[in-house]
Amino acid sequence: QLQLVQSGGGLVQPGGSLRLSCAASGFTFDHYAIGWFRQAPGKQRDLVAHILTGGVADYADSVKGRFTISRDNAKDTVWLQMNSLRDEDTATYYCYARLIGSNTEYWGQGTQVTVSS
């Protein structure tokens, strides 16, 4: 089965850090753009970070300077390093992969990130 498997997340205090991981199963990353989305209760699912096949990354204004997305195509894995976490970062985070020039896409199962003292 083609899927994205997420790990990481959990409870962290404000100002702390977490690292999320997303690994491909059944396909390889090299021709896919990868994104991290998040959704808080009562809010829409928003794009947090996006990295292209060549490694070019973009970030939502709310996380610029605090979050870093990276990928290792040899390991078919993408990470989201989250630093200086704030309570408003609390959400369910989803990994997303899209085949370039195609409608083919995959979503991770989601992982909860809770920032609280």
LINVEN-V629143 format. One line per field, one symbol per residue. phi: phi as a letter, one per 30 degrees, with the letter a starting at -180 (. if undefined). psi: psi as a letter, one per 40 degrees, with the letter a starting at -180 (. if undefined). Layout:
phi=???
psi=???
This chain:
phi=.dacccbjikcbdeidbbbcbbbdbjacdeccdbbccbbceibddcdcabbdddjdbbbdedbeiccbcbbbddchbbbbdcchdcddddadcbdbbbdeibddbbbddjbdcbcac
psi=hhihhiiaaahiiheaiihiihhiheiiedehihihiihiheiihihdihhideehiiiideehedihiiigddefiiihhhifiideehihhhihhhhhfiehiiiieiihhhhi.
